[in-house]
């Protein structure tokens, strides 16, 4: 009996060669729409599904394969009762289903309108895949061009058939999750989150281990989302580790936010962010990548050792050579010149050098694991321009202090709570992050800054419950303070700032980061 394969794919990678190989083995090829045209153009003697069903495609192609001649051939068990029933109705079996689905996620990702998104919801494809996966004992089901070679083998083991079936169900599950999220608005900016949230994750990279050598680790993509680090190109150095991904993501997020601030006048300034254990340890804005790097490095030469660095502008040879003498794990930039790549490969072979996918934007959901579940929130994407900063002291900030306050606010927003940042002239001079007490975070920042705290500004991601941070800042020589405000003792804190001659600005917006 002639074996029949139904092929209908959106991703046509390798499908012509695969179909020709099947035909050479004696398979009859059934197909639809664009795939049918592509196969015939490739010289494959494919049969239209409508010739099998005796019914034309209708409703602008919405109905093509939803017919007993198709689903009966896929779902029939290969045993006497079902085969006899097929024969009584003049139907044959379909022994291979090769389908991947309408590009719904890609359509949404490029900003298509609602009507176009809905038209890219595949109905017949998932139905065939689920039917074939259910009946995988008798039907090979393929969703991935990487599996075409396996299907051409003389025999496919039951274990491989089960694996392919699981892959098909995973494919349709992720597809349905993407549609559900879109229709419920999980990808939007609404205030509420859905009652049910399905996370479709596909592995992007296997890492040697997780945070520690005894923990297995991998990196996954959420749905069809792209990420600046997730989809970055490694142009030099070793493969990325689990911790490298986490730190590079943190560094790039802050570099991107600061670059957006600095871009407003002319876009000529460079941002450099050094991160250690997901916390910024040195941040600078300067006229060149080399200058920004040197200032960020010098902000905390101890902590930057073994750190991850993100810069907002392309890295040239001079900038690359300025990194000589500092051990770094990762450098990520929007581009790296060929000369710089060659230099890194020769002089710093262990440094992972990444070119970020600058067109990719992180999704709106922040998902964190709990024992037995997840905590989910919208990402903290509130920009400075959405705030209404209020000067609450007698002394007004100077123009330079305003620039530094805005800079420090962005940095402290990306540091782990409790966090305090001291900055001066577009450079961090002291950081205290991840402290269990706000005064301890401030003390760490002041200690880190030393004499550089004089004429610096201080920013905190949350309000001051007491006036101790203000008094510490004044004693170190800081001149302006920024915080959300909203504490019971705000009047006491403001009074202390006035007493000590500081400017204080309330933003009205807290930025905890746990």
C-alpha positions in Angstrom: 0.0 0.0 0.0 1.4 3.4 -0.9 2.3 5.5 2.0 1.0 9.1 2.0 2.5 12.2 3.6 0.6 15.5 4.1 3.0 18.5 4.0 1.7 22.0 4.8 4.3 24.4 6.3 4.8 28.1 6.9 8.5 27.6 7.5 9.6 26.0 4.2 13.2 25.5 5.2 14.4 22.3 3.4 10.9 21.2 2.6 11.6 20.8 -1.2 14.5 18.4 -0.6 12.6 16.5 2.0 9.5 16.0 -0.2 11.7 14.9 -3.1 13.4 12.4 -0.9 10.0 11.0 0.3 8.8 10.8 -3.3 11.9 8.9 -4.3 11.1 6.4 -1.6 7.6 5.9 -3.1 5.6 8.2 -0.8 2.6 10.0 -2.3 2.7 13.7 -1.3 -0.4 15.7 -0.4 -0.3 19.4 0.1 -2.2 22.7 0.2 -1.9 26.4 -0.7 1.5 27.9 -0.8 3.3 24.7 0.1 1.7 22.9 -2.8 2.8 25.6 -5.2 6.4 25.5 -3.7 6.6 21.7 -4.0 5.4 21.6 -7.6 7.8 24.4 -8.5 10.6 22.2 -6.9 9.6 19.3 -9.2 7.7 17.3 -6.5 4.5 15.5 -7.9 2.3 16.7 -5.1 -1.4 16.1 -5.0 -3.8 18.9 -3.8 -5.7 18.1 -0.7 -8.9 19.3 -2.4 -8.4 16.4 -4.9 -8.4 14.0 -1.9 -11.4 15.5 -0.1 -13.4 16.2 -3.3 -14.1 19.6 -1.8 -12.4 23.0 -2.6 -10.7 25.2 -0.2 -13.3 27.7 1.0 -13.6 30.9 3.1 -10.4 32.4 1.8 -8.5 29.3 2.8 -9.8 29.1 6.4 -11.2 25.6 5.6 -8.8 23.3 3.7 -8.0 20.2 5.7 -11.0 20.0 8.1 -12.5 16.9 6.4 -13.0 13.2 7.2 -10.8 12.2 4.3 -7.9 13.9 6.0 -8.6 13.4 9.7 -9.9 9.9 9.2 -6.7 9.0 7.4 -4.6 10.5 10.2 -6.6 9.1 13.2 -7.3 5.6 12.1 -5.5 3.0 14.2 -3.5 0.6 12.0 -5.7 -2.4 12.9 -8.4 -4.3 11.0 -11.5 -2.6 12.4 -10.4 1.0 11.6 -8.8 0.1 8.3 -11.9 -1.7 7.2 -14.0 1.3 8.1 -11.7 3.6 6.1 -12.0 1.3 3.1 -15.8 1.2 3.4 -15.8 5.0 2.9 -13.2 5.0 0.2 -10.6 6.6 2.4 -6.8 5.9 2.7 -4.4 6.4 5.6 -2.1 9.3 6.0 1.2 8.1 7.4 3.2 11.3 7.9 2.1 14.8 8.8 4.6 17.6 8.3 3.1 20.8 9.5 4.3 24.0 11.1 1.8 26.7 11.8 0.8 30.1 10.5 3.3 32.7 11.8 1.0 34.2 14.5 3.8 35.2 16.9 5.9 36.8 14.2 2.9 38.6 12.9 2.1 40.1 16.3 5.8 40.9 16.9 6.0 43.1 13.8 3.1 45.2 15.0 0.3 43.9 12.8 -3.2 45.1 13.5 -5.8 42.9 15.3 -7.6 41.7 12.1 -4.3 40.5 10.6 -3.3 38.8 13.8 -6.6 36.9 13.9 -6.2 35.7 10.3 -2.8 34.3 11.4 -4.4 32.0 14.0 -4.0 28.6 12.5 -6.9 26.1 13.0 -6.4 23.3 10.6 -2.7 23.0 11.3 -3.0 22.4 15.1 -5.9 20.0 14.5 -3.8 17.8 12.1 -0.8 18.0 14.4 -2.8 16.9 17.5 -4.4 14.1 15.6 -1.1 12.8 14.2 0.6 13.1 17.6 -2.3 11.2 19.3 -1.9 8.5 16.7 1.9 8.6 16.6 2.1 4.8 16.7 1.0 4.8 13.1 1.8 8.4 12.0 5.0 10.3 11.9 4.5 13.9 13.0 7.0 16.6 12.1 7.1 20.2 13.2 10.8 20.9 12.9 13.0 20.7 9.7 15.7 19.3 11.9 13.7 16.1 12.1 13.3 15.5 8.4 16.3 13.3 8.2 14.9 11.0 10.9 11.7 10.5 8.9 13.6 9.3 5.9 15.1 6.4 7.8 13.8 2.9 6.9 12.5 2.4 10.4 11.6 5.0 13.1 11.7 3.6 16.6 8.7 3.9 19.0 10.8 6.0 21.3 11.5 8.5 18.5 7.8 8.5 17.5 6.9 9.4 21.0 9.5 12.1 21.1 8.2 13.6 17.9 4.6 13.5 19.2 5.7 15.3 22.4 7.4 17.9 20.3 4.2 18.4 18.3 2.1 18.8 21.4 4.6 21.3 22.8 4.5 23.2 19.5 0.7 23.5 19.6 0.7 24.3 23.3 3.2 27.2 22.9 1.2 28.4 19.9 -2.1 28.4 21.9 -0.3 30.2 24.8 0.8 33.0 22.5 -2.7 33.4 21.2 -4.2 33.4 24.7 -1.7 36.0 25.9 -2.4 38.2 22.9 -6.2 38.0 23.3 -6.1 38.6 27.0 -3.7 41.5 26.6 -0.8 39.9 28.5 1.6 41.5 26.1 0.1 44.9 26.6 0.4 47.6 29.2 -2.8 47.1 31.1 -3.1 47.4 34.9 -4.4 43.9 35.4 -3.0 40.5 34.7 -5.0 37.5 33.4 -6.5 34.9 35.7 -4.6 32.2 33.9 -1.1 32.7 32.4 0.5 30.1 30.3 4.3 30.5 29.7 5.6 28.9 26.5 9.4 28.5 26.9 11.7 27.2 24.2 15.4 26.5 24.9 17.8 28.9 23.3 21.1 27.8 24.8 22.4 25.0 27.1 24.9 26.4 29.6 27.5 24.3 31.3 25.8 24.8 34.7 23.6 27.2 36.5 24.7 29.6 39.2 26.9 26.9 40.7 28.6 23.8 39.2 26.1 21.4 40.9 23.1 23.1 39.3 22.0 22.2 35.7 21.2 25.3 33.6 19.8 26.5 30.3 18.4 29.7 28.8 14.9 29.8 27.3 12.9 32.1 25.1 9.4 33.2 26.3 7.0 32.7 23.4 8.3 34.6 20.3 9.9 37.4 22.3 13.4 38.6 21.4 15.9 40.0 23.9 18.9 42.2 23.4 21.1 39.7 25.3 19.2 36.6 24.6 19.6 37.1 20.8 23.0 38.8 20.9 25.8 37.5 18.7 28.9 36.2 20.5 31.7 37.6 18.2 34.7 36.6 20.4 35.5 34.6 23.5 34.0 31.6 25.3 30.3 30.5 25.4 28.1 32.3 27.8 27.4 31.0 31.3 24.1 31.2 33.3 25.5 34.1 35.4 26.9 35.8 32.3 23.4 36.0 30.8 21.8 37.4 34.0 24.5 40.1 34.5 24.7 41.1 30.8 20.9 41.5 30.8 21.1 43.8 33.9 24.0 45.8 32.5 22.4 46.3 29.1 19.0 47.3 30.6 20.7 50.2 32.5 22.9 51.2 29.6 19.9 51.4 27.3 17.9 53.5 29.8 20.8 56.0 30.3 21.5 56.1 26.5 17.8 57.1 26.0 18.3 59.9 28.5 21.5 61.1 26.9 20.2 60.8 23.4 17.7 63.6 23.8 20.1 66.5 23.0 22.3 65.0 20.2 23.0 61.3 20.8 26.7 61.8 20.9 27.6 60.7 24.4 28.5 57.1 25.4 27.3 55.2 28.4 29.3 52.5 30.2 27.7 50.2 32.8 29.8 47.8 34.9 27.8 45.1 36.7 28.8 42.6 39.4 26.2 40.0 40.7 23.4 41.9 38.9 24.2 45.2 40.6 25.8 48.2 39.0 29.3 48.8 40.4 30.5 51.6 38.1 28.5 53.7 35.7 29.6 56.7 33.6 28.5 58.9 30.7 31.3 60.5 28.6 32.2 61.7 25.2 33.6 58.4 24.0 33.3 54.7 24.8 36.9 54.7 26.0 36.4 57.6 28.4 33.1 56.2 29.7 34.8 52.8 30.3 37.8 54.3 32.1 35.5 56.4 34.4 33.2 53.5 35.1 36.2 51.3 35.9 37.8 53.8 38.2 34.5 54.3 40.0 35.2 51.0 41.8 38.3 49.3 40.6 37.9 46.4 43.1 34.3 45.5 42.2 34.7 45.7 38.4 37.2 42.8 38.6 35.4 39.8 37.0 32.5 42.0 36.1 30.2 42.4 33.1 30.3 45.6 31.0 27.7 47.1 28.7 28.4 50.2 26.5 25.8 52.1 24.5 28.0 52.8 21.4 30.2 50.7 19.1 33.5 49.6 20.5 36.5 50.5 18.4 40.2 49.4 18.7 41.1 52.2 21.1 38.3 51.4 23.4 39.1 47.7 23.3 42.8 48.3 24.1 41.8 50.5 27.1 40.3 47.4 28.7 43.8 45.8 28.9 44.7 45.0 32.5 41.1 44.5 33.8 39.7 41.0 34.0 36.1 41.0 32.6 33.7 38.2 32.0 31.5 39.9 29.3 31.4 43.0 27.1 28.2 43.8 25.3 27.8 46.6 22.8 25.6 47.6 19.9 28.6 46.8 17.6 32.3 46.0 17.7 34.7 46.9 14.9 36.5 44.0 13.2 39.9 45.4 14.5 38.5 45.3 18.1 37.2 41.8 17.6 40.6 40.6 16.4 42.3 42.3 19.3 39.9 40.8 21.9 40.4 37.3 20.3 44.2 37.6 20.6 44.6 39.5 23.9 41.5 38.5 25.9 40.5 35.0 24.5 38.3 34.3 27.6 36.3 37.5 27.4 32.8 37.0 25.9 32.3 39.8 23.4 28.6 40.3 22.4 26.9 42.4 19.8 23.4 43.1 21.3 20.3 42.7 19.3 19.5 46.4 19.6 16.2 46.1 17.8 14.9 43.7 20.5 12.9 45.0 23.4 12.2 43.0 26.6 8.6 42.0 27.1 6.4 43.7 29.7 6.1 40.8 32.1 8.6 40.2 35.0 8.2 36.5 36.0 9.9 35.2 39.2 9.8 31.6 40.5 8.4 30.7 43.8 8.1 27.2 45.3 5.1 25.8 43.5 4.4 28.8 41.3 5.5 32.2 40.1 5.2 35.9 41.1 4.3 38.0 38.0 4.3 41.8 37.6 4.7 44.4 34.9 8.3 45.5 34.4 9.3 48.7 36.0 9.6 50.8 32.8 8.4 54.1 34.2 10.7 56.8 32.6 11.9 60.0 34.2 9.7 62.0 32.0 6.6 60.4 33.6 7.6 61.7 37.0 6.7 65.1 38.5 9.8 65.9 40.6 9.1 68.3 43.4 11.8 70.3 45.2 10.7 70.2 48.9 13.6 72.2 50.4 14.5 75.9 50.4 17.6 75.3 48.3 17.0 74.5 44.6 19.3 72.1 42.8 21.7 73.6 40.4 21.6 72.7 36.7 24.4 70.2 37.1 22.8 68.7 40.2 19.6 68.1 38.2 21.6 66.3 35.5 23.3 64.2 38.2 20.1 63.5 40.1 18.5 62.2 36.9 21.5 60.0 36.2 21.6 58.7 39.8 17.9 58.0 39.7 18.3 55.7 36.7 21.2 53.9 38.3 19.5 53.3 41.7 16.4 52.1 39.9 18.5 49.2 38.5 20.2 48.4 41.8 19.0 45.8 44.2 17.1 47.2 47.2 17.9 48.7 49.6 20.0 50.9 47.3 21.7 54.3 47.5 23.8 55.9 44.8 26.2 58.8 44.9 27.0 60.5 41.6 28.9 63.5 40.3 29.5 64.7 36.8 27.8 61.8 35.1 29.8 59.1 37.0 28.9 57.0 40.0 31.3 57.7 42.9 29.6 55.4 45.5 27.1 52.6 45.4 25.4 50.7 48.2 23.0 48.0 47.1 21.3 44.9 48.4 21.5 46.1 52.0 18.9 45.1 54.6 18.9 48.6 56.1 18.8 51.9 54.1 21.3 53.5 56.4 23.7 50.6 55.8 23.3 51.1 52.0 24.1 54.8 52.4 27.1 54.1 54.6 28.4 51.6 52.0 28.0 54.2 49.3 29.7 56.9 51.3 32.5 54.6 52.2 32.9 53.6 48.6 33.0 57.2 47.5 35.4 58.6 50.1 36.5 62.2 49.2 34.6 61.9 45.9 31.4 62.3 47.8 32.0 66.0 48.1 29.7 68.0 45.8 28.0 64.7 44.7 24.3 64.0 44.7 22.6 61.1 46.4 19.6 59.0 45.1 17.6 56.4 46.9 15.0 54.1 45.3 12.7 54.3 48.3 11.8 56.9 51.0 13.8 57.7 54.1 12.1 56.5 57.3 14.4 58.8 59.3 16.7 61.7 58.7 19.9 59.6 59.2 20.7 59.2 55.5 20.4 63.0 55.0 22.8 63.7 57.8 25.2 61.1 56.6 25.1 62.6 53.0 25.7 66.1 54.3 28.5 65.0 56.5 30.2 63.3 53.4 29.9 66.5 51.4 26.9 65.7 49.2 24.8 68.7 48.1 21.5 67.3 46.7 19.3 64.3 47.5 16.6 62.6 45.5 14.1 60.1 46.9 10.4 59.1 46.4 9.1 60.8 49.6 5.9 59.5 51.3 7.3 58.5 54.7 5.6 59.5 58.0 8.7 61.5 59.0 9.0 63.4 55.7 8.7 66.8 57.6 11.6 65.8 59.9 13.7 64.7 56.9 13.0 67.9 55.0 13.8 70.0 58.0 17.1 68.2 58.4 17.9 68.9 54.7 17.1 72.6 55.2 19.2 72.7 58.3 22.2 71.3 56.5 21.7 73.3 53.3 20.9 70.4 51.0 18.5 70.4 48.1 16.0 67.6 48.2 13.7 66.4 45.4 10.7 64.0 45.8 9.9 61.9 42.8 6.7 60.4 44.1 7.7 57.0 42.6 9.3 54.1 44.4 11.6 51.7 42.6 12.2 48.6 44.8 14.1 45.9 43.0 14.3 42.6 44.9 
